[in-house]
Amino acid sequence: MFSSTMKMLPKTNEHAALPGMAGGLPSSLSHADLGLFPGTKPMGKRTRRGLTSSFTGVFASTKCLGLPRFESLLERDFHTLLCCDPRVACYAVQSHQLTYFTPNRTGTWTERLYTPDFIVRLTSGQTLIIEVKAEAFTTSSYWCSREPYIRNAYARDYALQFVLITERRIRVQPRLSNFQKMLRYGGRYDDRSAVQAVSDALARLPQAVCIGDICDVVRLRQNRTARAYAAIMSLALRGRVCLDLESPFSLTTAVTRGGEDE
């Protein structure tokens, strides 16, 4: 599988784990199933001043269960990573809200509402709650006063892992640009004869080959290189082959066989 992609969704938070909160009121969810169902709708996020990002749009996702909205360019790029990671079965955007509590100066608790950016279900069955933020914002007093209680509420009340991801993990180059190419050429590729021809070529070739080697021997009569290239991208998205992500894609990019389709 994608050895570099495996690092994209870490097993632990980017920041050091903080001690669990002692006491506190139980949290609640707006959707018991986290909103992970086909056709789910983004619930929207509250901001400190009620403002929304000027960089909004809808991503051409291949795995999102509902509207694949993004509210920042960083979120848009994270959609790309999710669609290109073969461990990700599906995901949703802002599909539920968490009601949680933080202590206040009076010694009581203040009720707060949190809407996660992404809810991701892996092929292993594990579900991750993911917040995408710019690195600079993660040290703000506003976020630091809330993040430990959000993470603790998910872990304590629902046994769910909360993951904070910044541009340090999302905008790794040339990995991101390679993923963009992979998705552009292979995301909705439906040339089954080309995919089968590339699979047959891989069976005849040594374990370690490059994209150019496959394009040279693949048994396709028309547009051989273009069709083979797109088919390789499609197989990579499905985890059938692994591509070297450490250099920009070219005909010399190393290709190794991965697992079989489910």
C-alpha positions as CSV (number, residue, x, y, z in Angstrom):
1,M,0.0,0.0,0.0
2,F,1.0,3.6,-0.1
3,S,3.8,3.8,2.5
4,S,3.9,7.6,2.4
5,T,0.1,7.9,2.5
6,M,0.0,5.8,5.7
7,K,1.6,8.7,7.5
8,M,-1.2,11.1,6.3
9,L,-3.7,10.0,8.9
10,P,-1.5,9.6,12.1
11,K,-2.3,7.2,14.9
12,T,-2.1,10.0,17.4
13,N,-2.7,13.7,17.4
14,E,-0.1,16.0,15.9
15,H,0.4,17.6,19.3
16,A,1.3,15.8,22.4
17,A,-1.6,14.2,24.2
18,L,-3.0,16.1,27.1
19,P,-4.1,14.5,30.3
20,G,-7.8,13.4,30.4
21,M,-10.1,15.9,32.0
22,A,-11.2,15.1,35.5
23,G,-14.9,15.1,35.9
24,G,-17.0,17.2,33.5
25,L,-20.5,16.8,32.1
26,P,-21.3,14.1,29.5
27,S,-21.4,15.3,26.0
28,S,-24.0,14.6,23.3
29,L,-24.1,14.1,19.6
30,S,-26.7,15.5,17.1
31,H,-26.4,12.2,15.1
32,A,-25.8,8.9,16.8
33,D,-24.3,7.5,13.6
34,L,-22.1,10.6,13.3
35,G,-23.9,11.6,10.1
36,L,-22.0,8.9,8.1
37,F,-24.7,8.0,5.7
38,P,-25.3,8.7,1.9
39,G,-26.7,12.1,1.3
40,T,-25.7,13.6,4.6
41,K,-25.6,17.4,4.7
42,P,-23.0,19.7,6.2
43,M,-24.4,21.2,9.4
44,G,-22.2,24.4,9.2
45,K,-19.7,25.7,11.7
46,R,-19.9,28.6,14.2
47,T,-17.2,31.1,14.1
48,R,-16.2,33.7,16.6
49,R,-17.6,36.6,14.5
50,G,-20.1,34.7,12.5
51,L,-17.9,35.0,9.4
52,T,-17.4,32.3,6.8
53,S,-14.3,31.8,4.7
54,S,-14.0,33.5,1.3
55,F,-12.4,30.3,0.0
56,T,-15.5,28.1,-0.2
57,G,-16.5,25.6,-2.8
58,V,-17.4,22.0,-3.6
59,F,-14.8,19.4,-4.2
60,A,-15.1,16.7,-6.9
61,S,-14.8,14.0,-4.4
62,T,-14.9,10.3,-5.1
63,K,-15.6,9.1,-1.5
64,C,-17.7,11.8,0.2
65,L,-21.1,10.6,1.4
66,G,-22.7,14.0,1.1
67,L,-21.9,17.4,-0.2
68,P,-18.1,17.6,-0.3
69,R,-17.9,21.2,0.7
70,F,-14.7,23.0,1.8
71,E,-14.4,26.3,3.6
72,S,-10.7,26.9,3.1
73,L,-8.0,26.0,0.5
74,L,-6.4,23.8,3.2
75,E,-9.7,21.8,3.5
76,R,-9.8,21.5,-0.3
77,D,-6.4,20.0,-0.3
78,F,-7.3,17.6,2.5
79,H,-10.2,16.3,0.3
80,T,-7.5,15.3,-2.2
81,L,-5.6,13.3,0.4
82,L,-8.7,11.5,1.6
83,C,-9.7,10.5,-2.0
84,C,-6.2,9.2,-2.7
85,D,-5.7,7.2,0.4
86,P,-6.8,3.6,-0.2
87,R,-7.3,3.1,3.5
88,V,-10.2,5.6,3.5
89,A,-13.5,3.9,2.7
90,C,-15.7,7.0,2.9
91,Y,-16.0,10.3,4.7
92,A,-18.4,13.1,5.4
93,V,-18.1,16.9,5.9
94,Q,-19.5,18.6,9.0
95,S,-22.0,15.8,9.4
96,H,-22.7,16.0,13.1
97,Q,-22.3,18.4,16.0
98,L,-20.9,17.7,19.5
99,T,-22.3,19.4,22.5
100,Y,-19.6,19.5,25.2
101,F,-18.7,21.5,28.3
102,T,-15.7,23.6,29.4
103,P,-15.2,24.9,33.0
104,N,-15.7,28.6,33.7
105,R,-14.5,31.1,36.3
106,T,-17.6,30.5,38.5
107,G,-16.7,26.9,39.0
108,T,-19.5,25.6,36.8
109,W,-19.5,24.4,33.2
110,T,-20.2,26.3,30.0
111,E,-22.1,24.5,27.2
112,R,-20.4,24.7,23.8
113,L,-21.1,23.3,20.3
114,Y,-18.5,21.9,18.0
115,T,-18.8,20.8,14.4
116,P,-15.9,18.7,13.1
117,D,-14.5,19.3,9.6
118,F,-14.3,15.7,8.5
119,I,-15.5,12.3,9.8
120,V,-13.5,9.5,8.2
121,R,-14.3,5.8,8.1
122,L,-11.3,3.6,7.3
123,T,-11.6,0.3,5.5
124,S,-10.6,-1.3,8.8
125,G,-13.8,0.0,10.3
126,Q,-12.2,2.6,12.5
127,T,-13.8,6.1,12.5
128,L,-11.7,9.2,13.0
129,I,-12.9,12.7,13.9
130,I,-10.6,15.2,12.0
131,E,-10.1,18.9,12.4
132,V,-8.2,20.7,9.7
133,K,-6.5,23.9,10.9
134,A,-3.7,26.3,9.9
135,E,-0.7,25.7,12.1
136,A,-0.8,29.3,13.4
137,F,-4.4,28.9,14.7
138,T,-3.6,25.8,16.7
139,T,-1.7,27.8,19.3
140,S,-4.4,30.5,19.8
141,S,-5.9,30.9,23.2
142,Y,-9.4,30.4,21.7
143,W,-8.5,26.9,20.3
144,C,-6.3,25.8,23.2
145,S,-9.1,26.5,25.7
146,R,-11.4,24.2,23.8
147,E,-9.5,21.5,22.0
148,P,-8.6,19.3,25.0
149,Y,-12.3,19.2,26.1
150,I,-13.4,18.3,22.5
151,R,-10.9,15.5,22.2
152,N,-11.7,14.2,25.7
153,A,-15.4,14.2,25.0
154,Y,-15.0,12.1,21.9
155,A,-12.6,9.7,23.6
156,R,-14.4,9.4,27.0
157,D,-18.0,9.3,25.8
158,Y,-17.8,7.6,22.4
159,A,-14.3,5.9,22.2
160,L,-13.5,8.0,19.1
161,Q,-10.1,9.4,18.2
162,F,-9.9,13.1,17.5
163,V,-7.1,14.1,15.1
164,L,-5.9,17.6,14.4
165,I,-4.1,18.0,11.1
166,T,-2.4,21.1,9.7
167,E,-0.6,22.1,6.5
168,R,2.5,20.4,7.8
169,R,0.9,17.1,7.0
170,I,-1.4,18.1,4.1
171,R,0.8,20.2,1.9
172,V,3.8,17.9,1.7
173,Q,5.4,18.2,-1.8
174,P,5.6,16.7,-4.2
175,R,3.2,14.2,-2.6
176,L,0.2,16.6,-2.8
177,S,0.8,17.5,-6.5
178,N,1.2,13.8,-7.2
179,F,-2.1,13.0,-5.5
180,Q,-3.8,15.7,-7.6
181,K,-2.5,14.1,-10.8
182,M,-3.6,10.7,-9.5
183,L,-7.1,11.9,-8.9
184,R,-7.3,13.9,-12.1
185,Y,-6.4,11.0,-14.3
186,G,-7.6,8.0,-12.4
187,G,-10.4,9.2,-10.1
188,R,-13.2,8.4,-12.4
189,Y,-11.4,6.3,-15.0
190,D,-13.7,3.7,-16.5
191,D,-11.6,2.2,-19.3
192,R,-11.8,-1.4,-18.1
193,S,-9.8,-2.8,-21.0
194,A,-6.9,-0.5,-20.2
195,V,-7.0,-1.4,-16.5
196,Q,-7.0,-5.1,-17.4
197,A,-4.2,-4.6,-19.9
198,V,-2.0,-2.8,-17.3
199,S,-2.8,-5.5,-14.7
200,D,-1.7,-8.2,-17.3
201,A,1.5,-6.3,-18.0
202,L,2.4,-6.1,-14.4
203,A,2.0,-9.8,-14.1
204,R,4.6,-10.3,-16.8
205,L,7.1,-7.6,-15.6
206,P,9.5,-7.8,-12.6
207,Q,8.3,-6.6,-9.2
208,A,10.2,-3.3,-9.5
209,V,9.3,-1.4,-12.7
210,C,8.5,2.2,-13.7
211,I,5.5,3.7,-15.4
212,G,7.4,3.9,-18.7
213,D,8.2,0.2,-18.6
214,I,4.5,-0.6,-18.3
215,C,3.5,1.8,-21.1
216,D,6.1,0.2,-23.4
217,V,4.7,-3.4,-23.1
218,V,1.0,-2.9,-22.4
219,R,-1.1,-4.5,-25.1
220,L,-3.3,-1.5,-26.2
221,R,-3.7,-0.5,-29.8
222,Q,-4.8,3.1,-29.5
223,N,-3.5,5.9,-27.3
224,R,-1.4,3.3,-25.5
225,T,0.7,5.6,-23.3
226,A,-2.1,7.9,-22.3
227,R,-4.5,5.0,-21.5
228,A,-1.9,3.1,-19.6
229,Y,-0.9,6.1,-17.6
230,A,-4.5,6.8,-16.5
231,A,-5.0,3.1,-15.7
232,I,-1.9,3.1,-13.5
233,M,-3.4,6.1,-11.6
234,S,-6.7,4.3,-11.2
235,L,-5.0,1.2,-9.8
236,A,-2.9,3.3,-7.5
237,L,-6.1,4.9,-6.1
238,R,-7.5,1.4,-5.4
239,G,-4.3,0.3,-3.6
240,R,-3.5,-2.3,-6.4
241,V,-0.1,-0.6,-7.1
242,C,2.2,1.7,-5.1
243,L,3.8,4.7,-6.7
244,D,6.9,6.5,-5.6
245,L,5.5,9.8,-4.1
246,E,8.9,11.3,-3.2
247,S,9.5,12.8,-6.7
248,P,7.1,14.3,-9.3
249,F,5.4,11.7,-11.4
250,S,7.0,10.9,-14.7
251,L,7.6,7.9,-16.9
252,T,10.5,7.0,-14.6
253,T,8.3,6.8,-11.4
254,A,8.7,3.5,-9.7
255,V,5.7,1.2,-9.5
256,T,5.4,-1.8,-7.2
257,R,2.4,-4.2,-6.9
258,G,0.1,-3.8,-4.0
259,G,-2.8,-5.8,-2.8
260,E,-5.9,-7.2,-4.7
261,D,-9.2,-5.4,-5.1
262,E,-11.7,-6.2,-2.4
